[in-house]
Amino acid sequence: MRVKLNSGFRRSAAAISAVVFAAIVIVPGTSGFLAWSAAQKGNWLRATQLESRNAEWPCNLGAHYLILDGDARAAIPYLESGVRLNPHNAVCWTALGDAYAHAGDLTNERRTLEAALQAEPNDAHIALNTATIYANSNEVARALPLYRVALEKRPDWASQIVPNIWFHDPNAEELISKALPVTSAPRLALLKLLVEKNEWSAARLVWQKIVQSGEPFTSKEGLFYVDGLLAQNNAETARAAWSEMAQRDSDVAQRTTIGNAIVNAGFERNILNGGFDWSYRPQEGVNVSVDTAEFHSGSRSLALTFDATNLSDAGVKQFVVVQPGSRYSFSAWVRADSIETANGPRFSLIDPKTNQVVFTSQDALGSFPWRSIAGEFSTGPTTDLLELSVVRSPANGRIRGRLWIDDLELVRNQ
């Protein structure tokens, strides 16, 4: 299988050759001056004829044929002339490789890219194109360090490059050591790919390498890993990953209160929409916002405005880690304004493994000032994760009005 080189990378590399002339030093003498004048007008052929020993003119003429005319075969002789005159011009070598690729001459494409790499071993475009040639020829060992060069220079290419590397060498440990730089972006790209492929053993290895490296990354960049683990009902590993993020990011750490299993319980921090923080999935007829004018304590609460029919779920959720076979107390402060419905919103805690409801609070109806809603429940012998949400049950009929929630708490009883 041959994977084509990314056209964006090729265009970037080849286009550079079109502006090489800007660095030319005017050669004394009439022919040099006339050649330079012709080049200024874009007449590369005339410049080449006037000054045959200046490598820049045939290089730019070849680039003109390749880029503007799309004629690779016309470009090749001039580019070959340019690299003979100046074998250290990596841009000219790259343009020549591109021309051979367009002409379907893979042998010469490889030769010219290798020459370009010798002239400029740290160029990201050249390293990537050469690595792709090697990988497509099953010379993976030669390709991996070149992928690393490309990603060191252009970590923003990681999402495009990493899947191709994995295709040729699906070995996470080898890719970490040979193909990916220490920086977080390429490793996070590999981690995301592994999560999507449900390669959880390899994903855990990559996550540990990311954490141990000490390289910075934001908590939002790592949430997909925790979310993936939660989707697998792997509460223990997800909680460990969340704790590791908290050790690196004070914003994550400040969302947790000792003794309270609920994270960001007073909505004092911006909602991360993932991990063990609150998440929100828009529901028709529900508006969810953080209210800084109405709260029970602190300076914020969560406001839910309803105008919906047959609504079962407000879309607000949080995964909560619990101990199996334990007794828990739940409480929350709520305030209501003109909630009109037969069945008001209430808090629900379910075991996502079994979908068994372990606790539901009383519902909120009408209008009332801040008051506490509380209750107790026990977890099952295998329950280690609960999903906390705001629901209506049954969901029949219309609901209108507004509900504020604040200062939630879930405490394990001694």
C-alpha positions in Angstrom: 0.0 0.0 0.0 1.3 3.4 -0.9 0.1 6.5 1.0 0.3 9.7 -1.0 2.2 12.6 0.5 0.1 15.3 1.8 -0.4 17.9 -0.9 -0.3 20.8 1.6 3.1 19.8 2.7 4.3 19.5 -0.9 2.9 22.8 -1.9 4.6 24.5 1.0 7.9 23.0 0.2 7.8 23.7 -3.5 6.4 27.2 -3.1 9.5 28.2 -1.2 11.6 27.6 -4.2 9.7 30.3 -6.1 11.1 33.0 -3.9 14.7 31.8 -3.6 15.9 34.6 -5.9 15.2 37.2 -3.2 18.5 36.3 -1.5 20.6 36.6 -4.6 23.8 38.7 -4.5 24.2 40.7 -7.7 27.2 39.4 -9.6 29.4 42.1 -11.1 29.4 42.4 -14.8 26.9 43.0 -17.6 25.6 39.4 -17.9 25.0 39.2 -14.1 23.2 42.5 -14.0 21.1 41.6 -17.1 20.3 38.2 -15.6 19.2 39.8 -12.4 17.0 42.3 -14.3 15.4 39.5 -16.2 14.7 37.6 -12.9 13.1 40.6 -11.4 10.6 40.5 -14.3 10.0 36.8 -13.8 11.9 35.9 -17.0 13.8 32.9 -15.5 14.6 31.4 -18.9 16.4 34.6 -20.0 18.2 34.8 -16.7 19.4 31.2 -17.1 20.6 31.9 -20.6 22.5 35.0 -19.5 24.2 33.6 -16.4 24.5 29.8 -16.8 26.6 29.2 -13.7 24.1 30.8 -11.2 22.1 27.9 -9.7 19.2 30.1 -8.6 18.0 30.8 -12.1 17.4 27.2 -13.2 16.0 26.4 -9.8 13.4 29.1 -10.1 12.7 28.4 -13.7 12.0 24.7 -12.8 9.8 25.9 -9.9 7.9 28.1 -12.4 7.2 25.1 -14.7 6.2 22.9 -11.8 4.0 25.3 -9.8 2.5 27.7 -12.3 2.4 25.6 -15.4 2.0 22.2 -13.7 4.5 20.7 -16.1 6.8 18.5 -14.1 8.6 17.0 -17.0 9.6 20.5 -18.3 10.7 21.4 -14.8 13.0 18.5 -14.2 16.0 19.4 -16.5 16.2 22.9 -15.0 16.0 21.7 -11.4 18.6 19.0 -12.1 20.8 21.7 -13.5 20.2 23.9 -10.4 21.3 21.1 -8.0 24.3 20.3 -10.0 25.4 23.9 -9.8 24.6 24.0 -6.1 24.2 20.6 -4.4 23.6 22.3 -1.0 20.4 24.0 -2.0 17.8 21.9 -0.1 14.9 23.9 -1.5 15.9 23.1 -5.1 16.4 19.4 -4.3 12.9 19.4 -2.7 11.3 20.9 -5.7 13.1 18.4 -7.9 11.7 15.6 -5.7 8.3 17.0 -6.1 8.7 17.2 -9.9 9.7 13.5 -10.0 6.8 12.6 -7.8 4.4 14.3 -10.2 6.1 12.6 -13.1 5.6 9.2 -11.4 9.3 8.6 -11.1 9.5 7.2 -7.5 13.2 6.1 -7.7 14.4 9.6 -8.5 11.9 11.2 -6.1 13.6 9.2 -3.3 17.1 10.0 -4.5 16.4 13.8 -4.6 14.7 13.8 -1.2 17.6 12.0 0.4 19.9 14.6 -1.2 17.7 17.4 0.2 17.8 15.8 3.6 21.6 15.8 3.5 21.6 19.5 2.6 19.1 20.4 5.3 18.6 17.6 7.9 16.4 19.6 10.2 13.8 20.8 7.7 10.3 19.5 8.7 8.9 19.2 5.1 11.9 17.3 3.8 12.0 15.0 6.8 8.3 14.2 6.5 8.4 13.6 2.8 11.5 11.4 3.1 10.0 9.5 6.1 6.8 8.8 4.0 8.9 7.4 1.2 10.7 5.1 3.6 7.5 4.0 5.3 5.8 3.3 2.1 8.8 1.1 1.1 8.5 -0.8 4.4 11.7 0.8 5.7 10.0 1.8 8.9 13.2 1.9 11.0 14.6 4.6 8.7 11.3 6.5 8.7 10.7 6.8 12.5 13.6 9.2 13.4 12.6 11.4 10.4 9.0 11.6 11.6 10.4 12.7 14.9 12.4 15.5 13.2 9.2 16.7 11.4 7.1 16.6 14.6 9.8 18.4 16.7 9.7 21.3 14.2 5.9 21.2 13.5 4.0 19.7 16.5 0.8 21.1 14.9 1.1 18.4 12.2 0.7 15.6 14.8 -3.0 14.9 14.1 -2.2 14.3 10.5 1.1 12.5 10.8 0.6 10.2 13.9 -2.2 8.0 12.3 0.1 7.3 9.4 3.0 6.4 11.7 0.7 4.0 13.6 -0.5 2.4 10.4 3.1 1.5 9.6 4.2 0.6 13.1 1.4 -0.1 15.6 3.7 -0.3 18.6 3.1 2.5 21.1 6.3 2.0 23.1 8.5 2.0 20.0 6.8 5.1 18.6 7.2 7.0 21.9 11.0 6.2 22.0 11.8 6.6 18.3 9.2 8.6 16.4 7.6 11.1 18.8 9.4 14.0 20.5 8.9 14.5 24.2 6.5 17.4 23.6 2.9 16.8 24.6 1.1 17.5 21.3 2.4 14.4 19.3 1.9 12.1 22.3 -1.6 13.4 22.9 -2.4 12.8 19.3 -1.2 9.2 19.6 -3.2 8.8 22.9 -6.3 10.1 21.1 -5.9 7.7 18.3 -5.5 4.8 20.8 -8.6 5.8 22.7 -10.6 5.9 19.4 -9.3 2.4 18.5 -10.0 1.1 22.1 -6.3 0.2 22.5 -6.5 0.7 26.2 -3.3 -1.1 27.3 -1.3 1.0 24.9 -3.2 4.2 25.8 -2.3 3.7 29.5 1.3 3.4 28.6 1.2 6.6 26.5 -0.6 8.5 29.2 2.0 7.6 31.8 4.8 8.7 29.4 3.0 12.1 29.0 2.5 12.5 32.7 6.1 11.4 33.6 7.6 13.7 31.0 6.5 16.9 32.9 5.8 18.6 29.6 2.9 21.1 29.9 -0.6 20.4 28.6 -3.9 21.8 29.6 -6.5 19.8 31.5 -8.9 20.3 28.6 -6.4 18.6 26.3 -6.5 15.5 28.5 -10.2 15.2 29.2 -10.9 12.9 26.3 -8.8 10.2 28.0 -10.7 10.4 31.2 -14.0 10.5 29.2 -13.0 7.5 27.3 -12.2 5.5 30.5 -15.5 6.6 32.0 -17.3 5.4 28.8 -15.6 2.0 29.5 -16.9 2.1 33.1 -13.2 2.0 34.2 -13.7 4.3 37.2 -10.4 3.4 39.0 -8.1 4.3 36.1 -10.2 7.4 35.2 -10.0 8.6 38.7 -6.2 8.0 38.8 -5.8 10.0 35.5 -7.9 12.8 36.9 -5.8 12.9 40.1 -2.6 13.1 37.9 -4.1 16.0 36.0 -4.9 17.7 39.4 -1.3 17.4 40.4 -0.2 19.3 37.3 -3.1 21.8 37.1 -4.2 23.8 40.1 -7.5 24.6 38.4 -8.4 20.9 38.4 -7.2 20.5 42.0 -9.3 23.4 43.2 -12.5 21.7 42.0 -12.3 19.0 44.6 -13.2 19.4 48.3 -11.9 16.8 50.8 -14.8 14.5 51.9 -17.1 15.6 49.1 -17.3 13.2 46.2 -18.9 15.8 43.9 -16.5 18.0 41.9 -17.0 21.7 41.5 -20.0 21.3 43.8 -20.7 25.1 44.0 -20.0 25.9 40.3 -17.3 28.3 41.4 -15.0 27.1 38.6 -15.9 27.2 34.9 -17.5 24.0 33.8 -15.0 21.7 32.0 -17.7 19.8 30.2 -15.9 16.5 30.7 -13.9 14.3 33.0 -15.2 14.3 36.6 -16.4 17.9 36.3 -19.9 18.8 35.2 -20.9 18.1 31.6 -23.8 19.5 29.6 -25.5 18.3 26.5 -28.0 20.8 25.1 -31.6 19.7 25.4 -34.5 21.3 23.5 -36.5 23.6 25.8 -33.7 23.9 28.5 -31.4 26.8 28.9 -28.4 26.2 31.3 -26.2 29.0 32.5 -24.0 30.0 35.4 -25.7 32.7 37.5 -23.5 35.2 39.3 -26.4 37.2 40.7 -28.3 34.4 42.5 -26.5 31.8 44.7 -26.6 30.0 48.0 -23.0 30.5 48.9 -19.8 31.7 47.1 -20.5 33.8 44.1 -22.2 31.5 41.6 -24.9 28.9 41.0 -26.2 26.9 38.1 -29.5 28.1 36.6 -31.8 25.9 34.6 -34.7 27.6 32.7 -37.4 25.2 31.4 -39.9 25.6 28.6 -40.3 22.1 27.2 -42.7 19.2 26.7 -42.0 15.6 27.7 -38.6 16.5 29.0 -36.8 13.6 30.8 -33.3 14.9 31.2 -32.0 18.5 31.7 -28.7 17.5 30.1 -26.6 18.3 33.2 -24.5 15.4 34.5 -21.5 14.4 36.5 -19.7 11.1 37.1 -19.0 10.5 40.8 -16.6 7.9 42.2 -18.0 5.9 45.2 -17.0 2.9 47.3 -18.9 -0.3 46.8 -21.2 -1.5 49.6 -21.2 1.8 51.4 -23.7 4.2 52.9 -23.9 7.8 51.5 -25.6 11.0 52.3 -26.6 13.4 49.5 -27.6 17.0 49.8 -28.1 20.0 47.5 -29.4 23.6 47.8 -32.1 24.6 45.3 -34.3 27.6 44.6 -37.3 27.6 42.3 -39.2 30.3 40.5 -42.7 29.5 39.0 -42.0 25.9 38.1 -45.3 24.7 36.5 -45.6 21.0 35.8 -47.0 17.8 37.1 -43.6 16.3 37.7 -40.8 18.7 38.6 -37.0 18.4 38.2 -35.2 16.2 40.7 -31.7 14.8 41.3 -31.0 11.3 40.3 -28.0 9.0 40.9 -27.7 5.8 38.8 -25.1 3.1 38.4 -24.0 3.4 34.8 -22.9 -0.2 34.6 -26.4 -1.5 35.4 -28.6 1.6 34.8 -30.0 1.0 38.2 -31.3 4.1 40.1 -29.8 4.2 43.6 -31.2 7.5 44.6 -33.8 10.2 43.6 -34.6 13.4 45.4 -37.9 15.0 45.9 -38.9 17.1 42.9 -39.0 20.9 42.8 -42.4 22.6 42.1 -43.7 26.2 42.3 -41.6 29.0 43.8 -39.6 28.9 47.0 -36.3 30.4 48.4 -33.1 28.5 48.9 -33.7 25.2 50.7 -31.9 21.9 51.2 -32.8 18.7 49.5 -31.3 15.6 51.1 -31.4 11.9 51.4 -29.4 8.7 52.0 -28.7 5.5 50.0 -26.4 2.5 49.8 -24.2 1.4 46.9 -24.2 -2.1 45.6 -21.4 -4.6 46.1 -19.8 -3.8 42.8 -20.8 -0.1 42.4 -17.8 2.2 42.1 -19.2 4.9 39.9 -22.4 6.9 39.8 -23.9 9.3 37.3 -25.5 12.3 38.9 -28.1 14.2 36.8 -31.1 16.4 36.8 -34.2 14.5 35.5 -38.0 14.4 35.4 -39.7 11.2 36.1 -42.2 10.5 34.7 -41.4 12.9 31.8 -45.0 13.5 30.6 -46.4 16.9 30.0 -45.1 20.4 29.8 -42.6 22.1 32.2 -42.0 25.8 32.6 -40.1 27.8 35.2 -36.6 28.2 36.6 -34.5 26.2 39.0 -31.1 27.2 40.7 -28.8 24.6 42.2 -25.8 25.1 44.4 -23.6 23.5 47.1 -24.1 19.8 46.3 -22.5 17.3 48.5 -22.1 13.5 48.5 -20.5 12.2 51.7 -19.7 8.6 52.7 -21.1 7.8 56.1 -18.6 6.4 58.7 
